[in-house]
Amino acid sequence: MTMNKLLIAATAACCFLSCKSDKAKSNVDVSENETEVQKILVSRTYAELSVKEGGNWNDGRYEGGHFKNITEFEWPGGLQDHAYYLRYEGPGWENSQVGYRLYLDWRNAIDIFGKKVDTVVLNHVGLDGFDSYHENSEWGQDILKVGKSLGIGSYGRLLGDSVVHFQKVLKTMAKINNADSTSSIDISYAGWQSGSDTVDLATQLTIYPQGRYTKVSLDASKAISGICTGIVKFDSIPLMKKEGQEWGYIATYGAQTLVNEQDQLGMAIFYKKSETQEVKEGDHDHLVVFNSTEEPVTYYFLGAWSQEKTGIKNELEFVKHLDGRLSQLDKNDKL
């Protein structure tokens, strides 16, 4: 069997099972075929989304039950935070260097899974307890304190001095895609209300086998001002900024993880200058605010943890890495 067919077979076997939504597609338990998946997807990419079944809802929270993986998810409105229905609170995606997760509730922030290994780990994360991934383990752990921010690279809308997340949405839909060379998550928000505007927003998050970055595409149903992304702010960590010919980046580096005061993390967002209105400070984030447009907007974000197996160990290495990526974007218009 070819690698391509093995990958497809393993992905189909490992992933995406039943959901409360009638659009969910059930296959097998998340624990089955893990050995084959681990072997095939090592140093490649993986994305998943898991929901609970077999339990009961009680005042907006899901009690009991067990997790199943799904390929598609549809939810009227938005989940409240800490509903205990989605495994690690939303979809996750990874390659050999880093993992990420998005809170698929009103917060809609993106968090970082720091990885000490170069193998697929997300299919094991959070199965033995909802918050177990916050604890140090052999594979790594959740490392970012998101708070009220966008985390790293998520999206919202700047109105005045505040970023509106996804408190008011008619319907949220997500789809997981594991292809031969990439993994991606398509998320659609129907009837997203912010201020006096209501729009549909289609997004795609894509990770590749090499590099720590995720590519993001945002496509709103009409042009509105204030669509933005950002990096969570920490008082002791200064912002770095640099612009090339066509692209620019904002970044932070330092002790900004949940691990300890010596632990180092770098975070960055690469934005296209022609699509960007301004870079500014928000209440909780360093923000990149995009132009009002009916065209899709594309940007990249990345996290670089010092405890990675082949990690960037200091700020000088981090800046060199960012400058190399900036030159590549200016040359090729993509990473």
N, C-alpha and C positions, 0 to 999 in steps of 0.2 A: 504494500500500500504506500502511495506517495505521501510526503510530508504534508502536502496540502490537504489530501483526503483524511489523513490522521488527525490533523488539526480540526477540520470540520467535524469529524466524528466525535472527537474528544470534547469539543465545545458543546456539541449537541447533547452529549451524554451527561456532561457535568452541570449544565446551566439551565436555568430559567424554567421555573415550575409554576404551580398554581398560585393565583392571587385572588383577593376578594372581588376585584373587578371581573366582569364577565368577558373582558378582552384578554385576560391572562391566559397563557398557554402552558399546560403542565407536561413535564417529562418525568424526571427522576429526582430522588433525594440528592441534596447538595454533596453528601458525603461519598456517593458512589463514583467510581472511576477516578478518584483523586490521584492515584499513582500514575496513571496514564496521562492525565492532564498535566501533572507536575513535570513529567518527562518531556512532553511535547512542547509545552509553553515556556520552558526555562529560557530566560533571556529574550522572551518575545513580549507580547502584550496581552492583557486580559481585562475585561470589564464585566461587572455583574450587578444585579439588584435582587435582593431577597425580601420576602414578606413572610409574616407569620400566618399559620392556619391551624385550626384545631382548638383555638381558644375563644375568648369572648371580649367584646367591647364593653367597657365600663367607664362612663363619663369621659369619653375622648381618649382613653388609653386601652391598649390591647393586653389582656391578661391571659397567661398560659399559652399553650400552643407550641409549635416548632417552626423553624424557618424553612422556606422553600424558595428556590431561585426561579425567576421569571424572565421572559423576554420582553414583555410589554406591561405597562402599568398605566392605569387611568383612574383618576380620583376627582370627584366633584369638589370644587373649592380647593382648600389646602389643608394638609395635616397640621395639627398643633405640634409644637416641639415636644420631644420626649414622649411620643405616643407609644413607644415600644412595639411598633408594628413593622418597621423597616429595619433590617439588620444594619448596624452602624449608621442608622438614620437616613440612608439614601443610597444612591448608586456609588460604586467604587470603581476605580480603574488604576492600572499599574503597568510598569515595565520592569526591567531588571534592576533599575536604580531607585525608583520612587513610586509611591502610591498616593492617590488622592481620593477624597470622598466629598460628596455634595449633600448638604442637609436638604432633603426634598420635602421641606415644610416652609412655613412663612419666612424663616430666616434666610434660606437659600444661600448659605455661605459655603465656601470650599475649605476643607481642612487637609492636612498633610499626614500621611502615614510614612514616618521615617523607617527605612529598611536597612537592616544590617546584612542581609543576604541578597543574592542575585537570582532568586527563584520566585515563582508565583506563590503568593501567600494569602491573598484576599479570600480565597475559598475556605480558609481556616479561621478567619478573623471574626470574633464576636459570636461564635457558635456556643461557647460554654458560659456565656453571661453577657448581658447587654453592654456593660462598660469595661469588659476585660481588656479591650484593646488600648485603654489608657495606661495599662501597666506594662512595665518593661518586660520584654520577652526575648527569646532567641532570635526571632525574625525582626524585631523592632517594636514600634508602638506609635500611637497617635502622638504627635509632638507639638501641635500648634494650639495656642489659646486664642480662640476666635472672638469670644464675647459678642458684642453688638455689631461687629464689623462684617465686611464681605469676606473675611479670611484672606485667601490668596487667589486673586483672579476671578472671583465670581462677579455678578452683575446686578445692577439695580438702577434706580433713577434718582439723580440729585435734584431736589426741590428746596430752594433756599439754601440752608446750611446742612440739611439732613438728607441722608440716603434712604429712599423708600425701598423696602424689600418686597416681599410678595404676600403682604397681609390680606389683600383682596384679589382673589382669582376665581373665575367661574369653574375652570377645569384645568387640571395638570396631567400631562401625559408624558411618559418616558419610554424609550425603546433602546435596548442593548444590542450592539453590533460587534461581534468578534470576527474580523476578517483575517486573511492570511498574513498581512503585514501591519495592520493597525487594529486598534479597538476604539470604539466611539460610543457616545451616549447622546441620543437625540431627545431633547426635552422641549415640550411645547406648553405654553401657558396661554390658555384661551381666556379672554376677558380680564386681563391684568389691569387693575385700576390704580392709578397714581395721580393724586391731585384731581383735576377735572378731566383727565384723559383716560380712555380705556382702549387698549390695544391687545392684539395677539402677538406673542413673541415666540419665535422659533429659534432654538439654540442647538449647537452641536459642540461637544467636547471630544477631542481626538488625541490619543497618545500613540507614540511610535516606538519601535523597538530600541532605538538609540536616542539618547538625550533625555534630560529631565523634564522637558517642557510638555505642556498641553496646548494644542491649538484650539481657539474658541471662535465660533462664528455666531453672530447675533443678527437676527433678521426680524425687524418689527413690521407689523402690517401697515403702519403709517409713520410718517416722520414726526417724531416728538423730541423735544430738547431734553438734555440731562441724562441720557443713557450713559452709564459709567461702569468702570471696573476699579479695583483698588487692592491695596495691601494693608493689612491690619497695622495700626500705629502702636509703637511702644515708646514711652517717653525718653528712654535712654538710648534709643537707636536712631541715628540720623538717616535722612533720606539721601540717596545718591541719584543723580540724574545725568543722562547723556543723550545727545541726539546726533545721528549721522545724517546722510543725505536724504534718505527717504523714511527711515525708521528712528525711533528713540526708545529709551528704557528708563524706568524708575526701579530702584532696588533698595533693599535694606540688608544689613549683615550684622550679626552679633549674637549675644545670648538672649534669644527670643523664643525659646522652646519651654515645654513643660518639664523637661528632664532635670536640669540643674543649672547653676549659674555659670558653669564652664562650657556648657554645650553650645555649639555654634550652628546657626542656620542662616542661609542666604535665601532671599525671595526677590523675584523680579517680574516685571511685566514689560513686554515689548509691544509698542503701539506704532501704527503707521501715522506719520505726521499729517498726511493729507486727510485722514479720517478723524483727526483729533481737534477738539475745540480748545482744551486747556488741561494743564496738570495743576492740581490744587490740593489743599488740605481740607479734609472733611472732619467731622466730629470724632470718628473712630478709624478713618482710613486715609492713606495717601491715595488720591484719586486721579484717574485718567478719565476725562469727560469727553465723549465723542460728539461729533457734529450731528445735528438733526438731519436725518436722511432716510429715504425709502430704500436705499441699497444696503446689502449686508455689510457688517463691520467685522473685521478679523483682527485678532491679537493673540499673543502667546503669553503664558505665565510659566514659571518654574520655581521649584524649591530645591535647595541643595543642602543636605544635612551632613555635618562633619563625621557622623558615625556610619555613613554608607561604606560598603565594602571597598569601593574605589572612590571615596568621597573627596570633596574639596575641603581642605583643612584650615584655610585662613582667608582673610578678606582679600589679600593680594591675588591669590589664585582665583577667587570668585570674580573679581573685577576683570581679570584676564579672560576668564571664561565668557563673561557677558560681552566684553568687547569683541571677542571672536564671533559670537552669535550675531551681534549687531552688524559686523562687516558682512557676514553671510546673508543677512536679510537685505542689506543695501545692494548686494550683488545679485541675488537671486529672487528677492521678494518673497522668500519662504525659507523655513528651516528644514 
